[in-house]
């Protein structure tokens, strides 16, 4: 663990650039409203080989609805055997500017007790947006990358996930999302990460190319004044997206995953000199059961006498002086002087933060 952590820190030190490279504006954020929209629907996959939901009530009702649309009315009280059908939830993303007639990919996931969707076909089902309107219709053969088999003795073998599948181009767009892109006089560009300095640099880069076009509204948004008309506005935005901007230096941050013991340190972190003593308490339990035999010609029987020996050892390390560090490579050297594993290092970093010697934000996952 110590060697692995040391290699991780050295790799970060070698890969971290000393100066930030310029990035395109399109990589720093996105335009407001010009985004994908999530669609959700409910449907039934048929044609399964005995791996369906098997007479679940909501699947039966769904099949009655499908049969009714096709002109087949099931008699009251008749419950069809649905081992070859499964209720599914359908999810998809409707891209910005998607128009009726275009096709999008969909994901199909089982809702009930179905064991596999392999070989199934999705019956025509509507996909709804957050406003409750139908935006696409889905149908097609489900492609499943997983495999699940079971034997009569209860043994099972599962490879990947067989209860989730995809249908490439499985939905047809029926309604376009109104964005107001062509009618609005202004359009906002939102950064992925809030930073006033980056916002100012984006504004300056845009105004250098198109004077009096951009202004900063807050740490995330830059408001753009654009010409009317789809062609002129598209040309302006295309050029703005390709402008180069050097983002602000990242904030000093240490990411700690308390479950796995993973520690990631970025290049902005600084260490002040500190003295550290990290002790350990070791508890050892030795089990030494002893067999006890009865006396000759006695009425007793052989028994096992449990014996446990508990030893507590407290190891107190010497106080170590951690020198100050002004860059990532120096921090790696300073932390490696401690010779601690990842789990102990997490505790030390948190203590350094409380003492004010670690100049960074601690993020514990």
Buried (B, 14 or more C-beta within 10 A) or exposed (E): EBEEBBEBBBEBBEEBEEEEEEBEBBEBBBBBBBBEBEBEBBBBBBBBEEBBBBBBEEBBEBBBEBEEEEEEEEEEEEEBEBBBBBBBBBBBBBBBEBEEEBBBEBBBBBBBBBBBBBBBBBBEBBBBBEEEEEBBBBBBBBEBEBEBEEEEEEEEEBEEBBBBBBBEEBBBBBBEBEBEBEEBEEBBBBBEEEBEEBBBBBBEBBEEEBEEBBBBEEBBBBBBEBEEEEEEBEEBBEEBBEBEBBBBBEEBBBBBBEEEBBBEBBBBBBBBEBEBEBEEEEEEEEEEEEEEEEEEEEEEEEEEEEEEEEEEEEEEEEEBEBEEBEBBBBBBBBBBEBEBEBEBBBEBBBBBBEEEBBBBBBEEE
